[in-house]
Amino acid sequence: MIFSDYETRKRAVECMKIFYQCAEEAGIAHALFISFGLLLGIVREKNFIKHDNDVDMCVLSDKITPEQEVTYFNLLQEREFFYAREKVSYRLDKDGFNANLINNRKSLGEKKIRLAWFSLRKRHNYPKFCHWFMFPWNGYYWHTKAGGWVKDSKFPIDKWKYDANTCAIMKGIPENYIKELTTINFYGLDIKIPLYSGTCLDFYYPGWLIPQSGASIKKIACFVKDWHDLSTWKVKIL
């Protein structure tokens, strides 16, 4: 569902209001922010991008607790959001995930569970929202779908050969670009975006001031062969 009409945008703002209400109740509102496509729309067009079809919301997971993540997750379920897709994993520590994915939501009650990513919507006529739980390591904030991430066709084959059966991929952004957030008003709702939004957009969407098609650029990635062994995490400049 794309944001080409007023009703879709209205439903999206309705959902965002609920997300921030749940985030306040869970104690994570200070770490929840808008990124990627909607950030581009907010900064460049002061609106949703009409051809975009989802909203990316990010969480600085090193600034919240596992218990707060679980509370937020459960509050959204109580508000009748359903989960199109989800990825959760055990967390080694505040700097990484391991590969033991848990698909049963009941297991989220365990204290060691940390969310990695989930996609949800309220009903079929509501837009989709992706949540990315980002963590710092080696000078970057990383986001991932934990076990695997994307098809190898998403990466330049001359620079990276990706095998989803034997490794995982994380995508990174320099830590200083997003570690500070600021509050703005969007459709009457107070939301958070990176303080250095222009720098983020330069990184994700080179030439972003001129509208053009295409997804965000993958500049910094990390090949993860073994989630338990940080020495196998290989950062790559693409």
C-alpha positions as CSV (number, residue, x, y, z in Angstrom):
1,M,0.0,0.0,0.0
2,I,1.6,3.3,-1.1
3,F,1.1,6.7,0.4
4,S,-0.4,8.3,-2.7
5,D,-3.7,9.3,-1.1
6,Y,-4.7,11.2,1.9
7,E,-6.6,8.3,3.6
8,T,-3.5,6.1,3.5
9,R,-1.3,8.8,5.0
10,K,-4.0,9.4,7.7
11,R,-4.0,5.8,8.7
12,A,-0.2,5.8,8.8
13,V,-0.2,8.7,11.2
14,E,-2.9,7.0,13.3
15,C,-0.6,4.0,13.6
16,M,2.5,6.1,14.4
17,K,0.5,7.8,17.2
18,I,-0.2,4.3,18.7
19,F,3.5,3.3,18.3
20,Y,4.6,6.3,20.3
21,Q,1.9,5.8,22.9
22,C,3.1,2.2,23.4
23,A,6.7,3.4,23.4
24,E,6.0,5.9,26.2
25,E,4.3,3.2,28.2
26,A,7.2,0.8,27.7
27,G,9.8,3.5,28.4
28,I,11.5,3.4,25.0
29,A,10.1,6.6,23.4
30,H,13.5,8.3,23.8
31,A,15.1,5.6,21.6
32,L,12.4,5.2,18.9
33,F,12.9,7.2,15.7
34,I,12.0,7.5,12.0
35,S,14.6,6.6,9.4
36,F,15.1,5.6,5.7
37,G,12.3,6.4,3.3
38,L,10.0,8.4,5.6
39,L,13.0,10.3,6.9
40,L,13.7,11.3,3.3
41,G,10.1,12.3,2.8
42,I,10.0,14.4,6.0
43,V,13.2,16.3,5.3
44,R,12.8,16.8,1.6
45,E,9.0,17.0,1.1
46,K,7.6,17.6,4.6
47,N,5.4,14.6,3.8
48,F,5.3,10.9,3.0
49,I,6.9,9.9,-0.3
50,K,3.9,9.1,-2.5
51,H,5.5,5.9,-4.1
52,D,6.8,4.6,-0.8
53,N,5.0,1.5,0.6
54,D,6.1,1.2,4.2
55,V,7.5,3.0,7.2
56,D,10.8,2.2,8.8
57,M,11.0,2.8,12.6
58,C,14.3,2.3,14.3
59,V,15.2,1.7,18.0
60,L,18.6,2.3,19.6
61,S,18.5,-1.0,21.5
62,D,21.6,-0.2,23.6
63,K,19.6,2.6,25.3
64,I,16.7,0.3,26.4
65,T,16.4,-3.0,28.3
66,P,15.2,-6.4,27.1
67,E,12.2,-6.1,29.4
68,Q,11.2,-2.8,27.8
69,E,11.4,-4.4,24.3
70,V,9.1,-7.2,25.4
71,T,6.7,-4.7,26.9
72,Y,6.6,-2.7,23.7
73,F,6.0,-5.8,21.6
74,N,3.2,-7.0,23.9
75,L,1.5,-3.5,24.0
76,L,1.3,-3.5,20.2
77,Q,-0.3,-6.8,20.1
78,E,-2.9,-5.6,22.6
79,R,-3.6,-2.7,20.2
80,E,-4.6,-5.3,17.5
81,F,-1.5,-5.1,15.4
82,F,-0.6,-8.3,13.7
83,Y,2.8,-9.4,12.7
84,A,3.5,-10.0,9.0
85,R,7.0,-11.1,9.8
86,E,9.3,-11.1,12.7
87,K,12.8,-12.0,13.7
88,V,14.0,-12.2,17.3
89,S,17.2,-13.7,18.8
90,Y,19.1,-14.3,21.9
91,R,21.5,-11.5,22.5
92,L,25.2,-12.3,23.4
93,D,25.5,-8.9,25.1
94,K,24.7,-5.3,24.2
95,D,26.9,-5.5,21.1
96,G,25.6,-8.5,19.2
97,F,23.2,-11.2,18.4
98,N,23.7,-14.9,18.1
99,A,21.9,-17.2,15.6
100,N,19.4,-18.9,17.9
101,L,16.2,-17.5,16.4
102,I,13.0,-17.8,18.3
103,N,9.8,-17.7,16.3
104,N,7.4,-18.4,19.2
105,R,6.3,-15.1,20.6
106,K,5.6,-16.6,24.0
107,S,9.4,-17.0,24.4
108,L,9.8,-13.3,24.4
109,G,9.1,-13.4,28.1
110,E,12.7,-14.7,28.7
111,K,15.0,-12.0,29.9
112,K,17.8,-12.7,27.4
113,I,15.6,-12.2,24.3
114,R,16.3,-9.1,22.3
115,L,14.3,-8.1,19.3
116,A,16.1,-7.8,16.0
117,W,13.4,-6.8,13.5
118,F,9.7,-7.2,12.9
119,S,7.1,-6.0,10.3
120,L,3.5,-5.3,11.2
121,R,0.3,-3.7,10.2
122,K,-3.0,-3.1,11.9
123,R,-5.3,-4.5,9.1
124,H,-5.0,-5.2,5.4
125,N,-5.9,-1.6,4.5
126,Y,-3.2,-0.1,6.7
127,P,0.4,0.4,5.6
128,K,3.2,-1.8,6.8
129,F,5.6,-0.7,9.5
130,C,9.1,-2.2,9.9
131,H,10.9,-1.9,13.3
132,W,14.7,-2.2,13.3
133,F,16.5,-2.7,16.6
134,M,19.9,-1.2,16.0
135,F,23.0,-1.8,18.2
136,P,26.5,-0.3,18.3
137,W,29.7,-2.2,17.4
138,N,33.0,-1.1,16.0
139,G,32.0,2.5,15.4
140,Y,28.7,1.8,13.6
141,Y,25.1,1.2,14.5
142,W,24.0,-2.1,12.8
143,H,20.6,-3.5,11.8
144,T,19.9,-7.0,10.8
145,K,17.2,-9.6,10.5
146,A,19.4,-11.8,12.8
147,G,19.7,-15.2,11.1
148,G,19.9,-14.1,7.4
149,W,19.1,-10.8,5.8
150,V,18.7,-10.4,2.1
151,K,19.3,-12.2,-1.2
152,D,22.8,-12.0,-2.6
153,S,21.3,-10.1,-5.6
154,K,20.9,-7.1,-3.3
155,F,24.7,-6.7,-3.0
156,P,27.3,-6.0,-5.8
157,I,28.6,-9.5,-6.6
158,D,32.0,-8.1,-7.6
159,K,32.5,-6.9,-4.0
160,W,30.6,-9.4,-2.0
161,K,29.5,-13.0,-2.5
162,Y,26.7,-13.7,0.0
163,D,25.5,-17.2,0.8
164,A,22.3,-17.0,3.0
165,N,22.9,-20.7,4.0
166,T,26.2,-20.1,5.7
167,C,26.3,-16.5,6.9
168,A,24.3,-13.4,7.8
169,I,24.5,-9.8,6.8
170,M,24.2,-6.6,8.8
171,K,24.0,-3.1,7.4
172,G,25.7,-0.3,9.3
173,I,25.8,3.5,9.6
174,P,28.4,5.5,11.4
175,E,27.4,5.7,15.1
176,N,27.7,9.5,15.3
177,Y,25.1,9.9,12.5
178,I,22.2,8.6,14.6
179,K,23.2,8.4,18.2
180,E,21.6,11.9,18.9
181,L,17.9,12.3,18.2
182,T,15.7,15.4,18.0
183,T,11.9,15.8,18.2
184,I,9.9,17.3,15.4
185,N,6.2,17.7,14.7
186,F,4.8,15.7,11.8
187,Y,1.0,15.7,11.0
188,G,0.4,17.0,14.6
189,L,2.4,14.2,16.1
190,D,5.7,14.6,18.0
191,I,8.2,12.1,16.6
192,K,12.0,11.6,16.7
193,I,14.4,11.7,13.9
194,P,18.2,11.8,13.8
195,L,19.6,15.2,14.8
196,Y,21.9,15.0,11.8
197,S,19.2,14.0,9.3
198,G,21.0,15.5,6.3
199,T,24.1,13.6,7.0
200,C,22.1,10.4,7.3
201,L,20.4,11.0,4.0
202,D,23.7,11.8,2.3
203,F,24.9,8.4,3.5
204,Y,21.7,6.4,2.6
205,Y,20.6,8.3,-0.5
206,P,23.4,10.1,-2.3
207,G,21.9,13.0,-4.3
208,W,18.7,12.8,-2.3
209,L,17.7,16.5,-2.9
210,I,16.7,15.5,-6.4
211,P,13.9,12.9,-6.4
212,Q,14.9,9.6,-7.9
213,S,13.8,5.9,-7.7
214,G,15.7,3.3,-5.8
215,A,16.3,1.9,-2.3
216,S,18.9,3.1,0.2
217,I,22.6,2.5,-0.8
218,K,24.4,-0.3,1.0
219,K,27.8,1.4,1.8
220,I,28.8,-0.4,5.0
221,A,28.0,-4.1,5.6
222,C,29.2,-6.8,7.9
223,F,29.5,-10.5,7.0
224,V,28.7,-12.6,10.1
225,K,29.8,-16.2,9.8
226,D,29.4,-17.0,13.5
227,W,27.2,-14.9,15.8
228,H,29.1,-16.2,18.8
229,D,32.6,-15.3,17.6
230,L,33.1,-11.5,17.0
231,S,36.4,-12.3,15.3
232,T,34.4,-13.7,12.3
233,W,32.5,-10.4,11.9
234,K,34.0,-8.8,8.8
235,V,33.1,-5.2,7.9
236,K,33.1,-4.4,4.3
237,I,33.0,-1.1,2.4
238,L,30.7,-1.6,-0.6
